[in-house]
Amino acid sequence: MPDLTEQGYAFYDALMHVITTTTGLHLEAAPNECDTCYCDMTGAMALNGKKRGLILLSANKPDLRAICSYMTGTPADNVTDEDIVDTLAELVNMTAGGAKLRLGDTEHAFNLSTPFVVKGDNTELNTKSKGKIVSQILSNGEISLMLTVVY
């Protein structure tokens, strides 16, 4: 497990729980090869509270197709692009919801907003004037996700 702050661990642990519960997959912290993740899609949600932040969950389309297949029981070949977008938005929503429960009585408490998805080849999202509390790649060697949270 990476060395994280209390709020960073809340998001990391929430995502690990969501993935394990919904897919049966067991992802582990993988070495971050760079600070930015060039992926096909990024799901995001604004975190509004005493402190404002953003959760980003990035992955490549084939990995998201596999996750959707595991989550829904739909054969990967039958998973549509719309299904992939819905899966990514729901992963962000469930992860943020889990972290919200853990951080509810702290200075990092926040309200959920509507998740959204950014699509495109090699997209890169940059945030200004925010410190990263989590920037972690999670992988099982076949499927990878990158979790980033900034406050």
N, C-alpha and C positions, 0 to 999 in steps of 0.2 A: 504494500500500500504506500502511496506517495505521502510525503510529509506535508500535511495540510493544516490550516487554521480550523477553528471550530466551524465557521460558516462554510469553508471549503469542503470539509469532510461531510457536512450535511448534504451538499449537492452530489458529491462523489458517491457517497453511500446510497443516497436515494436512487441515483441512476443504476448502480449495481443491483439494487433490490428490484427495480422495475424490470430490468433486462432478465434477471434470473426468474422472476415470477411470471412474466408474460411469455417468455420464449424457452426457458429451461437452459439457455446458454450461460456459460460461466466465463465472463470476460475478466481480464486482469490488467492492472496498470502496466503499460508498455513504455519503453523509453521514448521520450519526446525527441524526435529528430530535428524539429524546428519549432519556432514559436507560432507559426501560422500553418494552417492545414488547408491544402488546396484540394477541395472536394467538390463533388457535383451539387450537393445540397447542404444547406444549413437551416436548421430550425432555430427559432429565437423567441424570446419572451422578455418584455420589459418587467423589471422588478421595482415596484413603487412602494416606498415606505420612508422611514426617517432617513435612510440612505437609499439612493437609487442605483439600480444595477441592470445587468443584462445577462441572461443565460443563453449560450450558443451551443448547439449540438450539431456537429458536422460529420458527414460520411459520404462515401461514394454510392452511387445508385445500385450497383450489384449487392453491396453489403446491406443496404436498406431493403432491397427486394427480398433478400434472405431473411432478415429480421421480420419483415411483414409476413412472410410465409410461415415462419415459426409461430408468430403471434396468432395468426388466423387459421392455420391449418390449410391454407390455400396453396396448391402447388406453385412453386416459384415462377413457372412459365405462365401462369394465369394471373399473376399480380400485375395490376395496371400502374401507370404513372400516377394516377389519382390516389390509388391505394398507398403508394410510397409516400406521397405528400401527407396523407392523413396519418400514416404511421409515424413519420418524423414529428409532426405537430403534436401528436398524442404522447410520444416519448418525452418531448419537452414539457408538456403540460403535467404529466404524471411525476416527472423528476422535480419540477419546480414545486408541485403540490407536496411531495414528500419532504423537501427541504423546508418549505414553509411551516409544516407541522413541527419540525425540529427546532426552528429558529424563532418560533412565535413569541417566546418570552425573553428574547434578547434584543440588543440594539440593532440587530440585522433583520428584524421582522419585516416582512413585506407583503404586499397584496399581489395577487396574480393578475395578469392582463391576458389578452387573447394571443395565443401563439401564432407565429407566421413562419413561412418557409421561403427562403431565397434559393433559386435554382440557377444553374449555369456552370459551364466548364471552368474549372480552376478559379472559382469565386474566392475572393479574399475579403473578409469583413474586418474593418479596423475600428477601434473605439478610441476616443480622445479623452484625456483627463480622467481616466479610470485606472485603478490598479487591479491586476488580475489576482484573484484569490484561488482560482483553479485553472489550470491549463494542462489537461491530461489526456493522453491517448489510452483507450481501453481496447483490448484485443484478445482474441483466442487463437490467433495465428491465421485465421481465415477471414474473420469479420472484425472490422475496426470502426470505432467511433472516436471523435474528439470532443471532449467536454471543456468548455471555457465559460467561466463566470467572472464578470468584472463588477466592481462597485465603485 
